[in-house]
């Protein structure tokens, strides 16, 4: 770790832009609770995303659609309390910004005021431009999200790779430039061809974070439960598991159960 890197006491949009200019890759993971966020922040993660993926990994829903604004604020509050250094971004959930820029602004303000987060993230391009500009007009930083947009899963009908065809790829490039021009400080690209991810990253002056968008982006984001192997049935090509906590935790709990049943826990040294 460089001396300059150690001096960064708080990641900001300015720092993220400088990282892109200097060619330093940006690390980003999801977080939904205090304990995990505390560990991730201490490890030196650059961005923590309080993702609407909490709907899946925390609440057990099949899609991200059911999670509410109030639930996102709760998760964001928990994460912000844990963070000293990382930049915290919060997803605006489905239904809190689409088609109504006033509602979008009110949703973003609620998240910022009630959680203390640093930015919000919205899915979509030209179709949500009014909402993006309205939120930015209030001084709230906005991160865009293009490619596979999980809140639109019923429109797509599949979680397969997006923008493989020329027309969709051109629209994605145009939308990325539109979001930059509107004032977004960064854009996430999800599950698109690596060549397109590299093209978009090189064409924008704002950071581009990829998830299944190849190594040519300015940074990467993954769901922390996937990275740590807490989930076990989700195995897309873009995922690298760094641990297998599902099995580790399961074995530990089985040992605890066995010790309780046998009367081995607590032993004499573990009693008062």
N, C-alpha and C positions, 0 to 999 in steps of 0.2 A: 504494500500500500504506500503510495507516494506521500511526501510531506504535505503537499497541497491538499490531498484527499483527507488527511487527518485533521486539517484545520477547519473543515466544513462542520459547523455546529448545527446547522439546520438546512435541510434541502428546501429550496424555493423554486419558483418557475425560472428565475434568473439563473440559478445554479444548473437546472436541467438544460436550459438553452446553451450554457457554457459547456456543459458536458458533450452536447452534440457537436458544437464547434470544435472542441478539442479531440473529438473522436473517441471519447470514453463511453463505453456501453452503459446503459441505464438498467438497473435491476428493479424488478417490480413483482410483488406477490400480493395475493389477497389476504385479508385478515378480517375477523368478525368478532373477536373477543379480546379482553384485556390481557389475559395470560399469554396467548399466542403472539399478540402484537408486541408485547414486551420483549419476547425472545427475538422476534424478527428485527425489531428496531435495534436491539443490542448487537445483533449480528452485522448490522450496517446496511440493511436494505435501503434503497433510495426512495422508492414509492410504495406505500401500502394502499391497496384498493379495497375499500369496503364494498365488495361486489354484490350485485343482486343474486349472484350464485349462492349466497346464503340461503336462498329459497330452496336450493338443491341439497347442499352439504350440511346445513344446520337444521333445516325444517323438514327435509325429506320429500319435497315436492318434485314432480317430474320435470317441470319447467321453471323458469325464473319469473313467470307472470304473476303468481299469487302474492308475492311479498309486497307489503304496503310501505308507504312513506314513513309511517310511524315506526315500523319495524326496522327500516333502514337507519333511521335516526338513532334508535336504541343501539344497534350494532356499531354505528359510527361513534357514539358517545363512549362506548366501551374501549374502542381502539384508540381514540384520541387521548384518553386518560393515560395510556401506556407509553405514548410516543414522546421522545425527546428530540429526535433527529429527522425521521422520515417525513416525507410529504404525503399527506393523507387525502385521497380522492374518494368520493362517494358516488356510487351509481344512483341516478334518478330512476326509480322503479317504473315499470310499465304503468301507463295511465296517468302519470304525474306531470307529463310535459307534451305529449303528442297532441298536435292539433289545436293547442291553446297556449299561446305565448305568455299570457297573464298567469295562468295556472303554473306554467313552467317556472316563471320567475318566483312565484310564491313558494313553490316546492323547493327551489334552490335556496331561497332565503331561510326557509325553515330548517333545512339541513345545516346551513352555515351558522345560524344563530344558536340552534339548540345542541349542536354537536361540537362546534369548534373546529370542524374539518377545514381543509385548505382549498378544496376545489370540488366540482361535481363532474360527472361523466354522463354523456347522452349518446344514444345509439341513433345513427342515421346521418344523411347528408342534406341535400337540397330541401327535402321534405320537412326538416326540422330547423331550417335556417332562422326562421323568425324567433323560435324559442331560444336558440343559441345567442342571437344578437340581443334579445331582451334580457337574458341572464347576464351577459357580459356588460350590458349598459349599467347594471347595478354594481359592477366591480367584482363580480364573482368569477374566478377563473374556471374555464370550461375545457375539458378533455373530450375530444370526439371519439367515435367508435364506428368503424366501417368494416365491410366484408361480411362475415357471418355475424349477424346481430341476433342473439338468442331471444330477445323480446319479440322478434318477428318470425319465430319458428313456425307458426301455423301458416304464415304467408309462404315461406320457403318450402315447408313440408318435409325438410330433411336437414341434418347437420353436416352434409357433405361440403366439400371445398367450394368456395364462392369465386366468382370473377374469372372463371376459366375461359369463358367466351369473350370475344373481343368487345362486344357492346357493353357488357357488364363491367369489364376491366376498364374501359374508357370512362364509364360513369363513376367508377370508384376513384380514378385519378382526378376527375373533375370535382367530385365531392370533397376529396382531401384538400384540394386547392381552395375550394370554397370555404371550408372550415378554417383553414389558415387565414384566408382573407377576412373572414368574419371576426377573427381574434382569438381562436382556440390556441392554447399554449402547447398542446400535444395531441396526437391522434393514435388510437389503438387500431391495429389491423388484425383481424381474426380469420384464420383458416383460408388463406388465399395462396396462389402460386408464389414461390420464393422470388422468382424474377420480378413479379409485380410488386412485391413488398420492397425489394431493393430499388425499383424504379421510383416508387412513391417517396421513399426515404431520401433519395438523392434529389428529388424535385422540390422538396419542402425545406424551409429553414427552421421549422419547429420539429421537436423530437417525434419520432415515429416508433411506437412500441408494438412489437409483434407477439402474437400467440398463434403458432402454426403459420407464420408468414415468412419463414426462412431466417437466415443469419445476416441478411443485408439491411435489417432495420437497426434503429439506434438503440434498441433495448429489447428486453423480453419480459413477459408476464405469464405467470401460471397460477392456478388455484393451489393454495398451500396444502390442502388436504390431499391433492393428487401428488404433489412433489414429495410429501412425507410418507406416502403410501398408506394413509388412513382410509382412503377409498381404494377399492380393489377391482371393481368391475369396469372402470372407465380407462380404456387403453388406446387413445388416439396416437397416431404416429408422432405428433409433436411433443408428447409428454415424456420427460425423463424423470423416473422415480429415484430419489436419493436415499430413501429409507423404505422399509416395509413395516411401518408402525402398526398396521392392522394385526399382523401376526405377533409382533412383539408385545403389544398391549394384551392381546387375547391370551397369550401364554402366561403373562404376568398375572392376569385376573384368574386364570385357571389355577395357578399356584396358590394365590390368596384363598380361593374357595376351598382348595384341598387342605390348607393349613387351618382354616376356621373349622371345617368339618371334623378334622382329626383332633382338634384341641391344641394344636401346636402353636397357634397364634391366639392371644399373646402369650409369650413365655415369661419366665420369672423376671428377666431383665427388662421386659416391656410393660411391667406393671408398677403401680405406685404402692 
